[in-house]
């Protein structure tokens, strides 16, 4: 989440990415510091939904939250969520992320946001998804050389070559949808060619035990399938006593 305080940007500023320590509360725009202020708990939770969905996609080797990328020209940007490109390095990323996601609520400096999007795309980012937390909820898709477009909460997003599965807009907002998307991603990652069908089978088995218990039973069934693919000796026993957060944590390891 970014609510920057835009600096005076007349001419280049004196700072470079090397001047900022890890964990700094600033980005850099052509050498000028851009303060990134704290966010509400509600909005911060939404950001984690996107991170969970993107990180578990089978095609993604590495992703993170608020990772800094040196875009050149004394510019350092840290998207809320990003896919880490191969060869990015271990300090500030030396390549632009192929996918960057920004979560935006009220109070956003729109001019600063536009500048950040333009800098990411110019540096090589394929797509920037701007997740609008104000109603109506939607995602604005920015891609180099194309007009921005809006995808509503019932839609889905794709980025071939970076993500292997579509990302529903709802999963970028709603924690339950994010967890379900992550679980399907993990089933796919561990070799199930039809993860949606495997998950649906688990949900159907669970419904026979009641609505809430059924949902948890469905998660356990799907989780056991993943653990079996990992080589667990007793996957059903491993998940039998786990609640939903524990299952998600187990599968995300």
DOGU-580284 format. One record per atom (N, C-alpha, C, O): x, y, z. Coordinates in steps of 0.001 Angstrom, whole numbers, padded with zeros to 6 digits, always signed. Layout:
N
XYZ ...
# end
This chain:
253
+000854-001190+000000 +000000+000000+000000 +000883+001229+000000 +001802+001330+000813 +000620+002165-000897 +001443+003355-000996 +000596+004590-000805 -000400+004788-001502 +000997+005429+000151 +000391+006745+000303 +001540+007746+000382 +001795+008330+001435 +002232+007936-000742 +003471+008694-000686 +003261+010180-000473 +002219+010741-000815 +004279+010802+000101 +004355+012251+000181 +005307+012698-000911 +006516+012501-000790 +004794+013288-001963 +005608+013580-003142 +006584+014715-002858 +006208+015770-002347 +007840+014473-003199 +008884+015459-002953 +008922+016501-004076 +008247+016359-005095 +009713+017536-003870 +009957+018509-004925 +010869+017860-005960 +012031+017584-005661 +010372+017612-007169 +011115+016836-008155 +011692+017705-009267 +011825+017249-010402 +012035+018946-008954 +012671+019802-009953 +014136+019404-010085 +014965+019747-009242 +014443+018667-011168 +015814+018214-011380 +016118+016969-010587 +015340+016602-009707 +017233+016301-010868 +017595+015068-010162 +017950+015337-008706 +018523+016376-008378 +017606+014400-007844 +017948+014516-006435 +019301+013902-006133 +019920+013320-007024 +019780+014016-004898 +021143+013589-004566 +021273+012119-004169 +022387+011609-004049 +020145+011434-003964 +020236+010099-003381 +020249+009000-004440 +019719+009163-005539 +020878+007860-004073 +020919+006681-004906 +020459+005483-004081 +020496+005532-002851 +020020+004395-004746 +019555+003223-003993 +020551+002730-002950 +020146+002239-001896 +021828+002851-003222 +022836+002372-002274 +022763+003126-000943 +023242+002625+000074 +022175+004312-000938 +022068+005100+000284 +020947+004616+001203 +020903+005004+002371 +020040+003777+000696 +018900+003326+001494 +019174+001956+002097 +019576+001038+001381 +018963+001803+003409 +019103+000479+004013 +017860-000369+003764 +016790+000159+003462 +018006-001675+003890 +016846-002556+003803 +015862-002191+004905 +016267-001946+006042 +014579-002154+004581 +013567-001769+005564 +013313-000278+005618 +012555+000191+006467 +013940+000480+004717 +013730+001922+004695 +012271+002249+004401 +011586+001500+003705 +011802+003375+004937 +010426+003826+004692 +010333+004683+003437 +009352+005403+003245 +011351+004608+002580 +011372+005460+001394 +011630+004657+000129 +012322+003639+000138 +011046+005152-000962 +011464+004794-002303 +012237+005993-002845 +012321+007032-002190 +012795+005846-004031 +013470+006965-004682 +012879+007197-006056 +012674+006260-006827 +012608+008460-006354 +012149+008872-007680 +013189+009818-008247 +013206+011000-007902 +014065+009307-009122 +015136+010109-009726 +015970+010833-008672 +016314+012005-008825 +016282+010114-007613 +017146+010664-006579 +016428+011392-005474 +017072+011834-004523 +015114+011536-005556 +014329+012199-004516 +013639+011149-003639 +013081+010186-004165 +013667+011316-002328 +012986+010360-001449 +011475+010494-001540 +010941+011603-001573 +010795+009368-001581 +009336+009321-001574 +008924+008501-000365 +009151+007292-000324 +008319+009152+000620 +007962+008493+001867 +006772+007558+001665 +005782+007929+001033 +006875+006359+002198 +005799+005369+002122 +005213+005199+003518 +005847+004626+004403 +004004+005700+003704 +003417+005778+005034 +002731+004474+005421 +002386+003681+004544 +002525+004233+006715 +001843+003019+007156 +000421+002945+006614 -000147+003953+006193 -000146+001743+006629 -001474+001523+006095 -002385+000930+007155 -001910+000387+008153 -003694+001032+006943 -004652+000423+007855 -004506-001091+007858 -004068-001681+006870 -004871-001713+008963 -004796-003169+009074 -005626-003826+007977 -005178-004788+007353 -006841-003311+007736 -007723-003893+006727 -007052-003917+005368 -007097-004929+004669 -006431-002809+004989 -005825-002720+003670 -004559-003571+003587 -004259-004141+002539 -003823-003654+004685 -002626-004480+004703 -002948-005950+004550 -002198-006687+003910 -004057-006388+005131 -004471-007780+004969 -004774-008089+003517 -004460-009179+003038 -005376-007152+002812 -005693-007360+001401 -004413-007596+000606 -004385-008434-000295 -003373-006872+000930 -002092-007028+000247 -001561-008450+000384 -001002-008997-000567 -001729-009051+001555 -001251-010422+001764 -002021-011424+000922 -001476-012466+000559 -003279-011132+000605 -004040-012026-000263 -003349-012166-001612 -003151-013276-002107 -002984-011034-002199 -002305-011075-003484 -000981-011809-003408 -000641-012572-004313 -000231-011588-002339 +001058-012252-002184 +000893-013769-002122 +001684-014505-002713 -000134-014239-001406 -000365-015676-001278 -000700-016287-002632 -000158-017332-002990 -001587-015646-003388 -002001-016182-004690 -000832-016203-005669 -000626-017198-006363 -000073-015124-005730 +001020-015035-006696 +002161-015972-006324 +002718-016646-007191 +002511-016020-005045 +003655-016848-004628 +003419-018325-004894 +004374-019048-005178 +002188-018795-004813 +001921-020216-004972 +001690-020630-006418 +001575-021824-006695 +001617-019678-007356 +001436-020050-008752 +002572-020978-009175 +003732-020702-008872 +002258-022078-009874 +003285-023056-010226 +004445-022506-011050 +005544-023059-011009 +004218-021435-011790 +005283-020890-012636 +006178-019901-011896 +007206-019485-012431 +005809-019520-010681 +006552-018488-009943 +007570-019134-009019 +007206-019887-008115 +008836-018843-009242 +009893-019367-008387 +010063-018529-007126 +010386-019057-006063 +009848-017231-007247 +010036-016356-006089 +009165-015114-006242 +009032-014556-007331 +008579-014697-005127 +007772-013475-005090 +007919-012873-003700 +008391-013538-002778 +007519-011627-003550 +007665-010998-002251 +006811-009770-002093 +006152-009320-003030 +006834-009228-000879 +006069-008040-000515 +007035-006892-000275 +007966-007010+000520 +006808-005776-000968 +007582-004555-000798 +009080-004784-001004 +009907-004261-000257 +009416-005569-002021 +010816-005752-002398 +011270-004571-003239 +010530-004107-004107 +012467-004086-002993 +012973-002912-003701 +013708-003279-004977 +014510-004213-004996 +013430-002534-006050 +014075-002759-007345 +014754-001475-007808 +014131-000415-007874 +016029-001589-008124 +016797-000474-008663 +016489-000375-010150 +016934-001218-010929 +015736+000640-010553 +015297+000787-011937 +016229+001661-012756 +015949+001949-013920 +017331+002083-012160 +018252+002974-012847 +017822+004423-012707 +016698+004712-012295 +018724+005331-013054 +018403+006755-012966 +018090+007204-011556 +017245+008076-011357 +018761+006619-010568 +018547+006946-009156 +017112+006663-008695 +016598+007326-007794 +016480+005680-009320 +015093+005350-008984 +015013+003964-008367 +015487+002988-008948 +014415+003883-007196 +014197+002623-006488 +012706+002520-006195 +012132+003407-005564 +012079+001442-006651 +010648+001257-006425 +010404-000082-005751 +011090-001068-006023 +009401-000098-004856 +009058-001306-004098 +007568-001570-004235 +006784-001066-003431 +007153-002348-005233 +005727-002671-005375 +005213-003408-004143 +005979-004060-003432 +003907-003297-003898 +003325-003997-002757 +003557-005496-002871 +003925-006140-001888 +003348-006058-004052 +003604-007472-004335 +004308-007540-005680 +003972-006785-006592 +005278-008433-005814 +005977-008550-007093 +006504-009957-007283 +006782-010673-006321 +006638-010341-008552 +007322-011571-008933 +008790-011229-009134 +009121-010305-009876 +009662-011969-008479 +011090-011681-008552 +011669-012295-009818 +011520-013499-010025 +012325-011514-010672 +012908-012073-011895 +014177-012854-011603 +014861-012586-010615 +014490-013808-012448 +015749-014545-012315 +016917-013580-012449 +016900-012682-013292 +017927-013770-011618 +019106-012921-011684 +018927-011556-011082 +019689-010640-011391 +017924-011395-010217 +017669-010078-009622 +018725-009695-008595 +018897-008512-008300 +019432-010676-008048 +020421-010389-007013 +019835-010544-005628 +018651-010848-005478 +020657-010338-004617 +020247-010554-003235 +020017-009254-002463 +019459-009284-001366 +020429-008134-003008 +020184-006844-002347 +019004-006187-003061 +017975-006836-003250 +019121-004921-003463 +018061-004345-004282 +018030-005072-005609 +019079-005328-006200 +016837-005409-006088 +016714-006114-007353 +017321-005314-008490 +017059-004120-008633 +018127-005975-009292 +018803-005290-010395 +018061-005445-011712 +018531-004980-012751 +016900-006097-011675 +016023-006201-012834 +014611-005837-012398 +014233-006075-011251 +013841-005268-013297 +012458-004932-012969 +011638-006206-012819 +011875-007171-013546 +010686-006237-011901 +009846-007422-011747 +008926-007593-012955 +008402-006599-013457 +008713-008813-013436 +007805-008987-014576 +006360-008631-014238 +005609-008182-015104 +005973-008832-012980 +004628-008456-012518 +004744-007678-011227 +005425-008107-010296 +004078-006532-011167 +004018-005722-009946 +002553-005445-009620 +001747-005181-010512 +002219-005509-008334 +000851-005247-007889 +000880-004136-006853 +001661-004177-005902 +000026-003149-007047 -000126-002052-006101 -001547-002062-005544 -002515-002124-006302 -001670-002000-004208 -002971-001900-003548 -003211-000438-003200 -002371+000204-002569 -004352+000080-003612 -004612+001518-003504 -005933+001763-002783 -006973+001230-003169 -005875+002580-001730 -007075+002991-000997 -007204+004509-001100 -006510+005147-001892 -008088+005070-000303 -008255+006528-000309 -006979+007211+000169 -006253+006671+001005 -006715+008380-000355 -005545+009135+000064 -004333+008924-000812 -003292+009538-000578 -004441+008066-001822 -003315+007812-002706 -002986+009050-003538 -003881+009710-004064 -001711+009353-003648 -001246+010410-004550 -001256+009818-005961 -000353+009065-006325 -002278+010158-006754 -002458+009535-008060 -001333+009906-009036 -000945+009090-009873 -000819+011117-008932 +000285+011511-009811 +001522+010670-009516 +002222+010242-010434 +001785+010438-008238 +002923+009606-007849 +002726+008166-008314 +003670+007518-008764 +001500+007675-008202 +001209+006315-008660 +001461+006191-010166 +002081+005224-010609 +000992+007151-010947 +001215+007123-012395 +002705+007131-012720 +003159+006438-013630 +003451+007919-011967 +004903+007986-012191 +005541+006629-011886 +006405+006163-012629 +005124+006016-010817 +005688+004720-010435 +005379+003666-011489 +006256+002891-011869 +004143+003635-011961 +003748+002672-012997 +004593+002883-014252 +005112+001923-014822 +004731+004134-014680 +005498+004438-015884 +006948+004000-015743 +007529+003470-016690 +007537+004215-014573 +008934+003831-014362 +009109+002317-014373 +010086+001809-014923 +008179+001600-013775 +008264+000138-013787 +008153-000399-015214 +008952-001241-015624 +007163+000088-015974 +006975-000396-017338 +008176-000044-018217 +008601-000855-019040 +008719+001148-018047 +009873+001565-018844 +011097+000709-018539 +011951+000515-019404 +011186+000197-017316 +012336-000610-016907 +012190-002072-017301 +013136-002844-017150 +011012-002472-017807 +010856-003848-018261 +009750-004645-017619 +009545-005802-017985 +009029-004074-016676 +007891-004775-016079 +006826-005004-017151 +006478-004086-017893 +006315-006225-017228 +005335-006571-018255 +003945-006061-017910 +003195-005638-018790 +003603-006102-016622 +002262-005672-016211 +002292-005133-014797 +002983-005666-013929 +001537-004069-014573 +001293-003537-013230 -000209-003632-012989 -001002-003065-013741 -000595-004352-011933 -001999-004462-011562 -002260-003531-010387 -001659-003682-009323 -003144-002581-010578 -003514-001652-009513 -004840-002119-008928 -005882-002035-009578 -004788-002611-007697 -005966-003160-007027 -006626-002030-006243 -006064-001537-005265 -007811-001626-006669 -008536-000527-006034 -009395-001077-004904 -010305-001873-005137 -009101-000649-003683 -009820-001143-002513 -011095-000361-002237 -011917-000783-001424 -011267+000772-002905 -012513+001528-002775 -013562+000929-003710 -013222+000334-004733 -014822+001086-003359 -015909+000538-004177 -016132+001382-005423 -016007+002605-005355 -016458+000771-006563 -016530-000672-006781 -015127-001276-006880 -014241-000705-007515 -014939-002422-006255 -013634-003059-006288 -013307-003520-007709 -014160-004044-008425 -012064-003312-008089 -011648-003581-009454 -010134-003584-009517 -009454-003204-008564 -009618-004019-010653 -008185-003984-010902 -007944-003254-012213 -008569-003554-013231 -007029-002291-012174 -006618-001599-013386 -005338-002258-013893 -004354-002374-013162 -005364-002680-015137 -004236-003396-015730 -003452-002442-016627 -003996-001865-017568 -002162-002287-016317 -001273-001428-017102 -000202-002305-017732 +000489-003048-017035 -000065-002218-019046 +000938-002971-019785 +001626-002045-020775 +001004-001137-021327 +002912-002279-020996 +003675-001414-021894 +003077-001433-023293 +002807-002502-023840 +002869-000250-023875 +002387-000135-025228 +000903-000377-025410 +000422-000432-026542 +000158-000525-024307 -001281-000778-024410 -002036+000195-023515 -001509+000664-022507 -003256+000489-023888 -004094+001346-023063 -004483+000599-021783 -004755-000600-021833 -004512+001284-020650 -004957+000626-019414 -006383+000119-019557 -007193+000711-020270 -006680-000963-018883 -008035-001502-018905 -008438-001869-017487 -007585-002066-016622 -009743-001960-017254 -010280-002258-015935 -010961-003615-015965 -011735-003914-016874 -010667-004435-014964 -011294-005750-014818 -012064-005751-013507 -011498-005482-012447 -013351-006054-013579 -014199-006026-012400 -014012-007223-011493 -013275-008155-011817 -014684-007191-010352 -014475-008192-009313 -014897-009584-009757 -014467-010566-009152 -015727-009705-010796 -016129-011019-011302 -015161-011557-012350 -015317-012688-012810 -014179-010774-012726 -013275-011163-013800 -012036-011883-013321 -011888-012193-012138 -011146-012143-014270 -009888-012822-013973 -008765-012174-014775 -009002-011537-015801 -007538-012349-014289 -006356-011745-014895 -005393-012851-015314 -005279-013875-014642 -004707-012635-016426 -003718-013601-016888 -002447-012871-017295 -002492-011721-017731 -001314-013550-017148 -000039-013017-017613 +000806-014202-018084 +001679-014673-017354 +000548-014686-019306 +001286-015834-019833 +002789-015590-019825 +003260-014484-020090 +003520-016637-019517 +004960-016522-019428 +005443-016144-018049 +006619-016326-017734 +004556-015619-017217 +004891-015275-015832 +004055-016109-014870 +004583-016685-013919 +002747-016172-015121 +001836-016974-014315 +001273-018104-015167 +001004-017923-016355 +001096-019271-014552 +000555-020397-015302 -000953-020538-015143 -001594-021233-015931 -001526-019889-014134 -002959-019995-013889 -003586-018605-013824 -002944-017654-013379 -004847-018484-014269 -005529-017200-014130 -005681-016812-012661 -005783-017671-011784 -005694-015520-012413 -005891-014991-011064 -007240-014289-011043 -007440-013308-011759 -008161-014778-010232 -009455-014104-010142 -009280-012792-009394 -008511-012712-008437 -009990-011776-009831 -009917-010487-009148 -010377-010626-007702 -009821-009988-006808 -011386-011453-007471 -011897-011637-006108 -010824-012153-005167 -010819-011793-003990 -009905-012996-005661 -008873-013559-004785 -007851-012524-004349 -007118-012753-003386 -007786-011391-005037 -006876-010320-004639 -007464-009464-003520 -006762-008646-002925 -008749-009651-003235 -009429-008907-002172 -009803-009803-000992 -009524-009475+000162 -010431-010927-001291 -011094-011750-000280 -010167-012854+000225 -009649-013625-000582 -009941-012953+001549 -009003-013946+002074 -009409-015387+001792 -008553-016225+001510 -010708-015686+001864 -011124-017054+001575 -010856-017405+000120 -010377-018499-000178 -011162-016486-000785 -010893-016738-002192 -009394-016869-002454 -008973-017667-003291 -008595-016087-001739 -007141-016177-001888 -006627-017536-001426 -005773-018137-002077 -007152-018016-000301 -006711-019313+000212 -007120-020447-000721 -006345-021376-000945 -008327-020377-001263 -008781-021406-002187 -007927-021389-003462 -007559-022443-003981 -007616-020193-003957 -006778-020080-005148 -005387-020636-004878 -004809-021319-005724 -004852-020340-003696 -003521-020846-003345 -003510-022356-003243 -002555-023004-003669 -004562-022917-002684 -004632-024367-002548 -004665-025039-003916 -003995-026049-004132 -005447-024477-004843 -005487-025019-006200 -004133-024862-006881 -003692-025757-007603 -003476-023736-006655 -002136-023537-007200 -001177-024614-006709 -000378-025148-007478 -001269-024927-005406 -000360-025915-004829 -000653-027316-005353 +000269-028098-005584 -001915-027632-005541 -002251-028910-006151 -001627-029008-007541 -001070-030043-007909 -001726-027929-008304 -001129-027880-009634 +000393-027985-009546 +001019-028718-010311 +000976-027249-008610 +002431-027236-008460 +002975-028629-008165 +004066-028979-008615 +002218-029423-007410 +002700-030743-007017 +002151-031871-007890 +002089-033024-007464 +001756-031527-009107 +001558-032564-010090 +000150-032983-010400 -000037-033906-011193 -000859-032355-009820 -002236-032717-010152 -002671-031927-011380 -002765-030700-011338 -002936-032641-012478 -003223-031980-013739 -004564-031256-013729 -004785-030332-014512 -005453-031679-012843 -006776-031062-012773 -007045-030624-011324 -007891-031212-010651 -006330-029596-010841 -006456-029196-009444 -007851-028744-009064 -008280-028966-007932 -008579-028108-009992 -009934-027668-009680 -010836-028864-009404 -011676-028817-008505 -010664-029949-010184 -011474-031143-009984 -011106-031834-008672 -011980-032305-007945 -009789-031893-008371 -009363-032519-007125 -009913-031767-005925 -010359-032369-004948 -009875-030437-006011 -010396-029643-004907 -011900-029820-004775 -012422-029951-003667 -012595-029825-005908 -014051-029993-005875 -014424-031337-005275 -015418-031443-004556 -013636-032367-005565 -013905-033683-004995 -013804-033627-003471 -014641-034185-002762 -012770-032946-002980 -012626-032819-001535 -013765-032042-000918 -014259-032401+000151 -014193-030961-001591 -015314-030176-001075 -016593-031012-001035 -017365-030925-000080 -016819-031826-002078 -018026-032641-002133 -018047-033673-001012 -019084-033898-000389 -016909-034294-000759 -016833-035261+000334 -017112-034579+001668 -017755-035146+002551 -016621-033365+001794 -016788-032658+003055 -018202-032211+003319 -018617-032132+004476 -018959-031913+002271 -020321-031424+002457 -021197-032423+003206 -022163-032037+003866 -020864-033682+003104 -021667-034696+003767 -021566-034596+005287 -022376-035186+006002 -020580-033856+005782 -020375-033740+007226 -020858-032406+007785 -020604-032099+008950 -021548-031612+006975 -022048-030327+007455 -021310-029188+006807 -020202-029365+006300 -021918-028011+006820 -021395-026894+006045 -019996-026464+006464 -019080-026471+005642 -019813-026087+007735 -018496-025615+008174 -017505-026765+008262 -016369-026657+007802 -017949-027876+008862 -017070-029031+008926 -016761-029534+007530 -015665-030027+007264 -017739-029404+006638 -017541-029855+005268 -016458-029059+004562 -015636-029620+003836 -016461-027763+004776 -015439-026935+004142 -014048-027322+004637 -013105-027421+003852 -013929-027541+005954 -012640-027909+006522 -012222-029300+006052 -011050-029544+005765 -013202-030214+005976 -012883-031556+005496 -012402-031515+004052 -011494-032253+003670 -013019-030646+003250 -012586-030502+001867 -011155-030001+001776 -010373-030482+000956 -010812-029029+002626 -009443-028524+002645 -008462-029612+003058 -007373-029725+002497 -008863-030420+004054 -007979-031496+004499 -007762-032532+003406 -006654-033037+003230 -008825-032847+002674 -008691-033825+001593 -007738-033318+000521 -006855-034046+000069 -007924-032058+000116 -007042-031488-000900 -005612-031387-000389 -004664-031642-001132 -005457-031015+000883 -004119-030907+001459 -003435-032270+001508 -002234-032374+001258 -004192-033306+001827 -003618-034657+001864 -003113-035073+000488 -002098-035761+000378 -003820-034657-000562 -003362-034957-001916 -002008-034311-002194 -001128-034929-002794 -001849-033066-001754 -000575-032378-001946 +000527-033074-001173 +001608-033310-001713 +000268-033409+000102 +001291-034053+000927 +001673-035421+000370 +002836-035818+000439 +000699-036143-000182 +001004-037437-000778 +001939-037254-001966 +002867-038039-002162 +001688-036202-002765 +002571-035925-003901 +003976-035565-003436 +004947-035787-004160 +004091-035006-002223 +005405-034663-001672 +006116-035881-001092 +007293-035808-000737 +005400-037001-000996 +006020-038207-000472 +005722-038506+000981 +006396-039343+001581 +004720-037841+001573 +004384-038090+002973 +003875-039514+003149 +003131-040021+002309 +004279-040161+004247 +003879-041547+004505 +002425-041650+004929 +001738-042602+004558 +001949-040683+005702 +000569-040716+006200 -000050-039334+006046 -000277-038656+007048 -000330-038897+004826 -000820-037524+004620 -002156-037258+005285 -002373-036167+005811 -003059-038235+005275 -004353-038034+005931 -004170-037810+007428 -004820-036942+008011 -003295-038584+008047 -003026-038409+009468 -002355-037092+009780 -002582-036503+010837 -001513-036621+008841 -000785-035368+009062 -001722-034164+009147 -001423-033191+009839 -002854-034229+008444 -003745-033073+008399 -005019-033278+009208 -005848-032372+009287 -005190-034444+009805 -006465-034788+010447 -006868-033815+011541 -008055-033532+011704 -005903-033295+012296 -006223-032430+013437 -005966-030958+013157 -006078-030135+014065 -005624-030606+011919 -005269-029226+011614 -006494-028386+011292 -007442-028867+010670 -006468-027115+011723 -007515-026193+011318 -007089-025508+010015 -006006-025775+009495 -007944-024627+009492 -007679-024032+008180 -006381-023227+008130 -005600-023429+007200 -006101-022306+009095 -004831-021571+009007 -003615-022488+009038 -002629-022233+008347 -003677-023552+009832 -002554-024481+009921 -002347-025214+008604 -001210-025458+008198 -003451-025570+007929 -003347-026246+006649 -002687-025333+005617 -001785-025751+004891 -003148-024079+005561 -002575-023131+004600 -001085-022914+004888 -000272-022861+003964 -000733-022788+006168 +000676-022599+006538 +001502-023810+006141 +002616-023655+005641 +000978-025018+006355 +001680-026243+006016 +001953-026328+004523 +003052-026693+004106 +000957-025993+003722 +001096-026110+002276 +001971-025013+001685 +002505-025168+000587 +002118-023927+002391 +002900-022795+001875 +004378-022926+002153 +005162-022087+001711 +004786-023976+002888 +006193-024124+003217 +007025-024477+001990 +008241-024638+002094 
# end
